[in-house]
Amino acid sequence: IKFSIRPQQPHNDLPPGSSQDGPFKAATERVTRDLSSRAPRGLSLRLPQDPQAQLNVGARLRPRQRRRRLLIKKMPAAAALRANSSAGTLVRPAPGALDGRWASLRETQRERKRVMREACSKYRASSSRRAVTPRHVSRIFVEDRHRVLYCEVPKAGCSNWKRVLMVLAGLASSTADIQHNTVHYGSALKRLDTFDRQGILHRLSTYTKMLFVREPFERLVSAFRDKFEHPNSYYHPVFGKAILARYRANASREALRTGSGVRFPEFVQYLLDVHRPVGMDIHWDHVSRLCSPCLIDYDFVGKFESMEDDANFFLSLIHAPRNLTFPRFKDRHSEEARTTARITHQYFAQLSTLQRQRTYDFYYMDYLMFNYSKPFADLY
């Protein structure tokens, strides 16, 4: 399945208003009151089997929907949004929350999106012209009640974000009640690629799309500690055995049998090998490839380093229940310290200068798009 969302005039910041109505629902009184809301745009859809065919959404609107379009077009602040940018995006918190802190967080979002768009424009100029396929949205989880799309970035708080989505969807009363296996191996949350093309298009254009990212070296070390320094019935036999066989001279028979005991330099050798013996894994793949931010215009970009502020700000923007906050507990190996910059430097001290440089080059687009500083002074 391939479908193309053709960009209209780009917008420069986060829409200050939001509509809980999609383009296929009737207008609400809030839409007419909020003069700062943005106008939804039409989607031009080309199907591979008939390049000339287009889905003309406007032509199929009911009279009431056409009146709504006309009303919004006449609003002074109305403006067309970019392709994949939600017609009903972020809404303002309650009046009491409109303080300096909220304004600061909102400005931070503007700046993160600006940096991301500039990086895409400079280095991924052709991305906006590519067709969105189910593969591009395979890591995106859907929460229909609050109209949220969340792109999963492993080792950046994804387990707890899935718990939050399950509570928002009414599948659990508290994030503390949801076990790890339920989060990752259950089927409670739907992925966006399970919908048909119209369902995907509708959600991309009307839901609030968000992702959370993490400093790439810290995320890499966190993944290594989780998957290779603890017993694991998948990563040891699948990745560990292949890594030890290829990168450890004179590996013991026991190590080759179990795949246990992979060292960080060996893991990095595997990561940087263009002929790596086993494929890439989502826990250390690039965010730019997992979530396609140059193709999908995310409304909210949070960071693991400021998780509490960003997460709770986002929850207020989507009008989540006030008693729902982002959980603070560590999902696995709770007795072990979280991976920090200090711990990350200890692991990278095991590498040569060249290996550190090549690892930085490997994650360069993530460093650039999400405005992370170089982790070592000798990197260029």
C-alpha positions in Angstrom: 0.0 0.0 0.0 1.4 3.4 -0.9 -0.2 6.8 -0.6 1.2 10.3 -1.0 0.3 13.2 1.2 1.3 16.3 -0.7 2.5 19.3 1.4 0.7 22.6 1.4 2.0 25.9 2.8 4.3 25.1 5.8 3.5 26.4 9.3 6.2 27.8 11.5 5.1 26.9 15.0 2.8 24.8 17.0 -0.8 25.6 16.5 -2.1 27.3 19.6 -5.6 25.9 19.3 -7.0 22.5 18.8 -10.2 21.0 17.5 -11.5 17.8 19.0 -13.5 17.4 15.8 -11.9 15.7 12.8 -12.6 16.9 9.3 -15.4 14.3 9.1 -17.3 15.6 12.1 -19.5 18.5 12.7 -18.1 21.8 14.1 -18.4 22.5 17.8 -18.9 25.8 19.5 -15.3 25.9 20.6 -14.1 26.0 17.0 -16.1 29.1 16.4 -14.8 30.8 19.6 -11.1 30.0 19.2 -9.9 32.4 16.6 -6.4 31.1 17.0 -7.2 27.7 15.7 -5.8 26.6 12.4 -7.7 25.6 9.3 -7.7 22.0 8.3 -6.4 21.4 4.9 -7.5 19.1 2.1 -5.5 16.0 1.4 -4.5 15.1 -2.1 -4.2 11.4 -2.4 -2.6 9.6 -5.4 -2.9 5.9 -5.7 -0.1 3.9 -7.3 -2.4 2.1 -9.8 -4.0 5.3 -11.0 -1.6 8.3 -10.7 -4.3 10.7 -11.8 -6.9 9.7 -9.3 -7.3 12.0 -6.4 -9.3 11.8 -3.2 -11.2 15.1 -3.1 -12.2 15.4 0.5 -13.9 18.8 0.1 -16.2 17.6 -2.6 -17.6 14.9 -0.3 -18.4 17.2 2.6 -21.9 17.5 3.9 -23.5 21.0 3.9 -22.8 21.5 7.6 -19.1 20.5 7.1 -18.8 22.9 4.1 -20.1 25.7 6.3 -17.5 24.8 8.9 -14.7 25.0 6.3 -16.0 28.3 5.1 -16.3 29.7 8.6 -12.7 28.7 9.5 -11.3 30.1 6.2 -12.8 33.5 7.1 -11.1 33.5 10.5 -8.3 36.1 10.8 -5.7 33.6 12.1 -6.6 30.8 9.8 -3.7 29.2 7.9 -3.0 26.1 6.0 -1.0 23.4 7.8 1.8 21.2 6.4 1.1 17.7 5.1 0.7 15.3 8.0 0.2 18.2 10.5 -3.0 17.8 12.5 -5.9 20.0 11.8 -6.9 19.7 15.4 -3.6 19.8 17.3 -2.5 21.0 20.7 -5.1 22.7 22.8 -4.4 25.2 25.6 -4.4 24.0 29.2 -6.9 25.4 31.7 -6.7 29.2 32.2 -4.9 28.7 35.6 -2.1 27.0 33.8 -1.3 29.9 31.4 1.7 31.1 33.3 5.4 31.7 32.5 6.2 28.0 32.8 3.7 27.0 30.2 4.9 29.7 27.9 8.5 28.6 28.3 7.5 25.0 27.5 5.5 26.1 24.5 8.5 28.1 23.2 10.7 25.1 23.7 8.4 23.0 21.5 8.6 25.7 18.8 12.3 25.7 18.8 12.6 21.8 18.7 10.3 21.7 15.7 12.2 24.5 14.0 15.5 22.7 14.4 14.0 19.4 13.2 12.4 21.0 10.1 15.7 22.8 9.2 17.7 19.5 9.5 15.1 17.8 7.3 15.1 20.6 4.8 18.9 20.6 4.6 19.7 16.9 4.6 16.5 15.1 3.7 15.1 17.4 1.0 13.5 14.6 -0.9 11.6 13.1 2.1 8.6 15.4 1.8 8.0 14.1 -1.7 8.1 10.4 -0.7 5.0 8.3 -0.3 4.0 7.4 3.2 3.8 3.6 3.5 2.7 1.3 6.3 6.3 0.8 7.1 6.7 4.5 8.0 4.0 4.3 10.6 4.6 0.8 11.9 6.1 2.2 15.2 3.2 4.6 15.8 0.6 3.6 18.4 -2.9 4.9 18.3 -5.1 6.2 21.2 -8.5 7.2 19.7 -10.3 8.6 22.7 -7.9 11.5 23.1 -6.8 11.4 19.4 -3.1 10.8 20.1 -0.4 9.1 17.9 2.7 8.1 19.7 5.9 7.0 17.9 7.7 4.5 20.0 11.4 5.1 20.5 12.8 2.3 22.7 14.9 3.3 25.7 13.3 6.7 25.7 10.5 6.0 28.2 8.4 4.0 25.7 7.2 1.4 28.3 5.7 4.1 30.5 4.3 6.0 27.6 2.4 2.9 26.5 1.1 2.6 30.0 -0.2 6.2 29.8 -1.9 5.5 26.5 -3.6 2.4 28.0 -5.0 4.5 30.9 -6.1 7.2 28.4 -7.9 4.6 26.4 -9.7 3.3 29.5 -7.9 -0.1 29.4 -6.5 0.4 32.9 -7.2 2.7 35.9 -3.6 3.3 36.8 -0.2 3.0 35.2 1.0 1.1 38.2 -1.4 -1.7 37.5 0.1 -2.5 34.1 2.8 -5.2 33.9 5.8 -5.1 31.6 4.7 -8.0 29.5 1.2 -6.5 29.1 2.8 -3.4 27.8 5.1 -5.0 25.2 3.5 -8.3 24.3 -0.2 -7.5 24.6 -2.4 -6.3 21.8 -4.4 -3.7 23.7 -2.9 -0.8 21.8 -3.3 -0.6 18.0 -0.5 0.4 15.6 -1.2 2.8 12.9 -0.2 0.4 10.2 -3.1 -1.9 11.1 -5.6 0.6 9.7 -6.6 0.9 6.0 -5.1 3.8 4.0 -8.0 6.1 4.8 -7.8 5.3 8.5 -4.1 6.1 8.4 -4.6 9.4 6.5 -7.4 10.5 8.7 -5.4 10.0 11.9 -2.2 11.5 10.5 -4.1 14.6 9.5 -6.3 15.1 12.6 -4.6 13.5 15.6 -1.9 15.0 17.8 1.4 13.3 16.8 4.2 13.0 19.4 7.5 11.3 20.0 10.1 11.3 22.8 13.8 11.1 22.0 17.0 10.6 24.0 20.7 11.5 23.7 21.9 8.9 21.2 25.0 7.6 23.1 23.0 7.3 26.4 20.2 5.5 24.6 22.8 3.1 23.0 24.4 2.3 26.4 21.0 1.9 28.0 20.1 -0.7 25.3 23.4 -2.5 25.8 23.0 -2.7 29.5 19.4 -3.9 29.3 19.9 -6.5 26.6 23.4 -7.9 27.1 24.2 -7.4 30.8 21.2 -9.3 32.1 19.8 -12.7 31.1 17.8 -12.5 28.0 16.3 -15.4 26.1 16.2 -13.5 22.7 19.1 -11.1 22.5 21.8 -13.5 23.8 21.1 -16.4 21.4 20.2 -14.2 18.4 22.6 -11.2 18.7 25.1 -12.4 21.3 26.1 -15.6 19.6 26.6 -13.9 16.2 28.6 -11.0 17.8 30.9 -13.3 19.7 31.5 -15.6 16.8 32.5 -12.7 14.5 34.3 -10.2 16.8 35.9 -12.2 19.6 39.0 -14.0 18.8 39.2 -17.5 20.5 35.7 -17.2 22.0 35.1 -20.1 24.4 32.7 -22.9 23.4 30.4 -21.9 26.3 30.2 -18.3 25.1 29.4 -19.4 21.6 26.8 -21.7 22.9 24.9 -19.2 25.1 25.8 -15.8 23.5 26.3 -14.4 27.0 29.0 -12.0 28.0 29.1 -9.6 25.0 31.4 -6.7 25.8 30.6 -3.1 24.8 33.4 -2.7 22.3 32.3 -5.9 20.6 28.7 -4.6 20.5 29.9 -1.4 18.9 31.9 -3.3 16.3 28.7 -5.1 15.3 26.8 -1.8 15.2 29.4 -0.1 12.9 29.9 -3.2 10.6 28.2 -2.6 7.3 28.2 -6.3 6.8 26.9 -7.0 10.4 26.0 -10.7 10.9 22.5 -9.9 12.3 20.2 -7.1 11.4 19.5 -3.8 13.0 17.2 -3.7 16.1 14.7 -1.0 17.2 16.5 -0.5 20.5 19.5 1.0 18.8 18.2 2.0 15.4 18.1 5.8 14.5 15.1 7.8 15.6 15.1 9.3 12.1 14.4 5.9 10.7 12.0 4.6 13.4 9.7 7.6 13.3 10.3 9.3 9.9 10.2 12.8 11.3 11.1 14.3 7.9 8.0 12.7 6.4 5.6 12.9 9.3 5.2 16.3 10.9 5.1 15.7 14.6 3.2 18.2 16.7 5.1 17.5 19.9 8.8 16.5 20.4 9.7 15.6 24.0 13.0 14.6 25.5 13.9 11.9 27.9 16.2 14.4 29.7 13.2 16.6 30.6 10.7 13.8 30.7 8.6 14.9 33.7 8.1 18.5 32.5 7.5 17.5 28.9 5.3 14.6 29.6 3.0 16.3 32.0 2.9 19.4 29.8 1.8 17.2 26.9 -0.9 15.5 29.0 -2.3 18.9 30.0 -2.4 19.9 26.3 -4.5 16.9 25.3 -6.8 17.4 28.3 -5.9 14.1 30.0 -7.5 13.4 33.4 -5.8 15.6 36.0 -4.9 12.7 38.2 -2.9 11.1 35.4 0.8 11.9 35.5 3.8 10.3 33.8 5.0 7.4 36.0 8.4 7.8 37.5 9.2 4.1 38.2 11.9 2.3 36.3 10.3 -0.4 34.1 13.0 -3.1 34.4 16.0 -3.8 36.6 14.7 -1.3 39.1 17.6 -2.0 41.5 20.0 -0.7 38.9 20.9 3.0 38.4 19.5 4.6 35.3 21.9 5.2 32.4 23.3 8.7 32.9 25.9 10.8 31.0 28.5 9.8 33.6 27.8 6.1 33.1 27.7 6.6 29.3 31.2 8.1 29.3 32.5 5.1 31.3 31.3 2.8 28.6 32.6 4.9 25.7 36.0 5.2 27.4 36.4 1.5 26.4 36.4 2.6 22.8 39.1 4.1 20.6 38.8 7.7 19.4 38.0 6.3 15.9 35.2 4.1 17.2 33.7 7.0 19.1 33.8 9.2 16.0 32.3 6.5 13.8 29.5 5.9 16.4 28.8 9.7 16.4 28.7 9.6 12.6 26.3 6.7 12.8 23.9 8.8 14.9 24.7 12.1 13.3 21.2 12.8 12.0 19.7 12.2 15.5 22.2 14.5 17.0 21.4 17.2 14.4 17.6 16.8 14.3 17.1 16.9 18.0 19.8 19.4 18.9 22.0 17.3 21.1 25.5 18.5 21.8 28.6 16.5 20.9 29.2 14.1 23.8 33.0 14.2 23.5 35.2 17.3 22.8 37.5 15.4 20.3 34.6 14.6 17.9 34.3 16.5 14.7 
